[in-house]
Amino acid sequence: MSFINNWLRSDIQAINAYHVPPASDVIKLDAMESPFALPEDLIGQYLAYLADSELNRYPSPGADQLNQTLRELMEIPKEFGVLLGNGSDELIQLLALACAADDTILSVEPSFVMYDMIAKFTRLNYKGVALTKDYQLDLALMLQAISEHNPKLIFIAYPNNPTGNTFDRADIEVIIKSTDAMVILDEAYYAYAGDSFIGDIAKYPNLVVLRTVSKIGFAGLRLGLLIGSQETVSELDKLRLPYNINTLTQVSGNFLLKQKTEIKKNAAIIVEQRALLLEDLAKVNGLIAYPSQANFILFKAPNAQALFDYLKDNGVLIKNLSSAPKLTDCLRVTVGSPEQNQQFMQVVNKFYIQQGGTRD
Ligand SMILES: *Cc1c(COP(=O)(O)O)cnc(C)c1O
């Protein structure tokens, strides 16, 4: 037996590593990234801005300027606190670190896998409450699970990943009011959704909202934020590692995230493309495409594994969820640029035409 196998906690050995497939030379529609690069005419200015940063110094510890930039971009009211993380994943981990041994994290299933994984890393209990058949919240089941498991943290992705829908707002408010757990509304896809819970933070002391810049064009920056009452944020801030937001991220964010008009324009293009893609997918015989408030679409396809493989062989990478519980035959495609979406649809249509002879 190797050193590490002898040494490592057995529950960590049992975890399957988070798998990220290689993606050179493919149309990458698997990870909800934005297809839009920095506009050419901003590159010079951006580089000059970067050249001014002092990489021999530690970053600004509070990243106050970046904090302000994000508040303006996302229109966060002054009375709330904002805590920055190295991606919102880091903030999920920070919340887990705030828990005591034996505490429970509760979320819904299917949802974002990191809630469960981070519960495992930090030795907390995890309870995933099943959604209904059409991926809605099962309020009665949620309330029952909350009273049975007495969770410390309740994560609700809004819109949900990988299903793409938002849950009923009234149901969520009932959940928030029913518990003394901290309820985290994870709004990673806020830019593509019609509703947000930021405005509700003043009403519910146990509510915080997570956001990220990863799904609005800046996945490479690794920058997420937690929005809550000033009091909540200043207590949680004790758990943040010093300098967790590096200088390049701070400087880049202070330039790139000020392009509010451009960022909003890009989000509007994706929302428009989402509608077209949904229409095109629905036209394919046998496919069921689920409505989405995010920059991706979940769809159920007969022979999902074969379609996934065929897409990959033809240079289009999407996400295969077909072996996950409750997601039998499901695939998830990120909404890309108009050209990427057309190429994706062409391959999908070709697959079913080839299959045509054998399908009933
Ligand atoms: C992508 C995603 C995140 C992760 O965001 P990062 O800021 O890139 O760590 C968080 N929550 C949900 C629901 C996501 O889909």
The ligand as an SDF file (V2000), in Angstrom:
LIG
                    3D

 15 15  0  0  0  0  0  0  0  0999 V2000
  -20.7650   27.5580  -11.4120 C   0  0  0  0  0  0  0  0  0  0  0  0
  -21.4550   27.5940  -10.1140 C   0  0  0  0  0  0  0  0  0  0  0  0
  -20.8070   28.0610   -8.9620 C   0  0  0  0  0  0  0  0  0  0  0  0
  -19.3110   28.2220   -8.9280 C   0  0  0  0  0  0  0  0  0  0  0  0
  -18.8580   29.4450   -9.1660 O   0  0  0  0  0  0  0  0  0  0  0  0
  -17.3290   29.8490   -9.0320 P   0  0  0  0  0  0  0  0  0  0  0  0
  -17.4630   31.2700   -8.6500 O   0  0  0  0  0  0  0  0  0  0  0  0
  -16.7470   29.6380  -10.3830 O   0  0  0  0  0  0  0  0  0  0  0  0
  -16.6600   29.0330   -7.9710 O   0  0  0  0  0  0  0  0  0  0  0  0
  -21.5340   28.1900   -7.7900 C   0  0  0  0  0  0  0  0  0  0  0  0
  -22.8140   27.8280   -7.7410 N   0  0  0  0  0  0  0  0  0  0  0  0
  -23.4610   27.3400   -8.7980 C   0  0  0  0  0  0  0  0  0  0  0  0
  -24.8920   26.9340   -8.6730 C   0  0  0  0  0  0  0  0  0  0  0  0
  -22.8000   27.1920  -10.0170 C   0  0  0  0  0  0  0  0  0  0  0  0
  -23.4320   26.6500  -11.0530 O   0  0  0  0  0  0  0  0  0  0  0  0
  1  2  1  0
  2  3  1  0
  2 14  2  0
  3  4  1  0
  3 10  2  0
  4  5  1  0
  5  6  1  0
  6  7  2  0
  6  8  1  0
  6  9  1  0
 10 11  1  0
 11 12  2  0
 12 13  1  0
 12 14  1  0
 14 15  1  0
M  END
$$$$
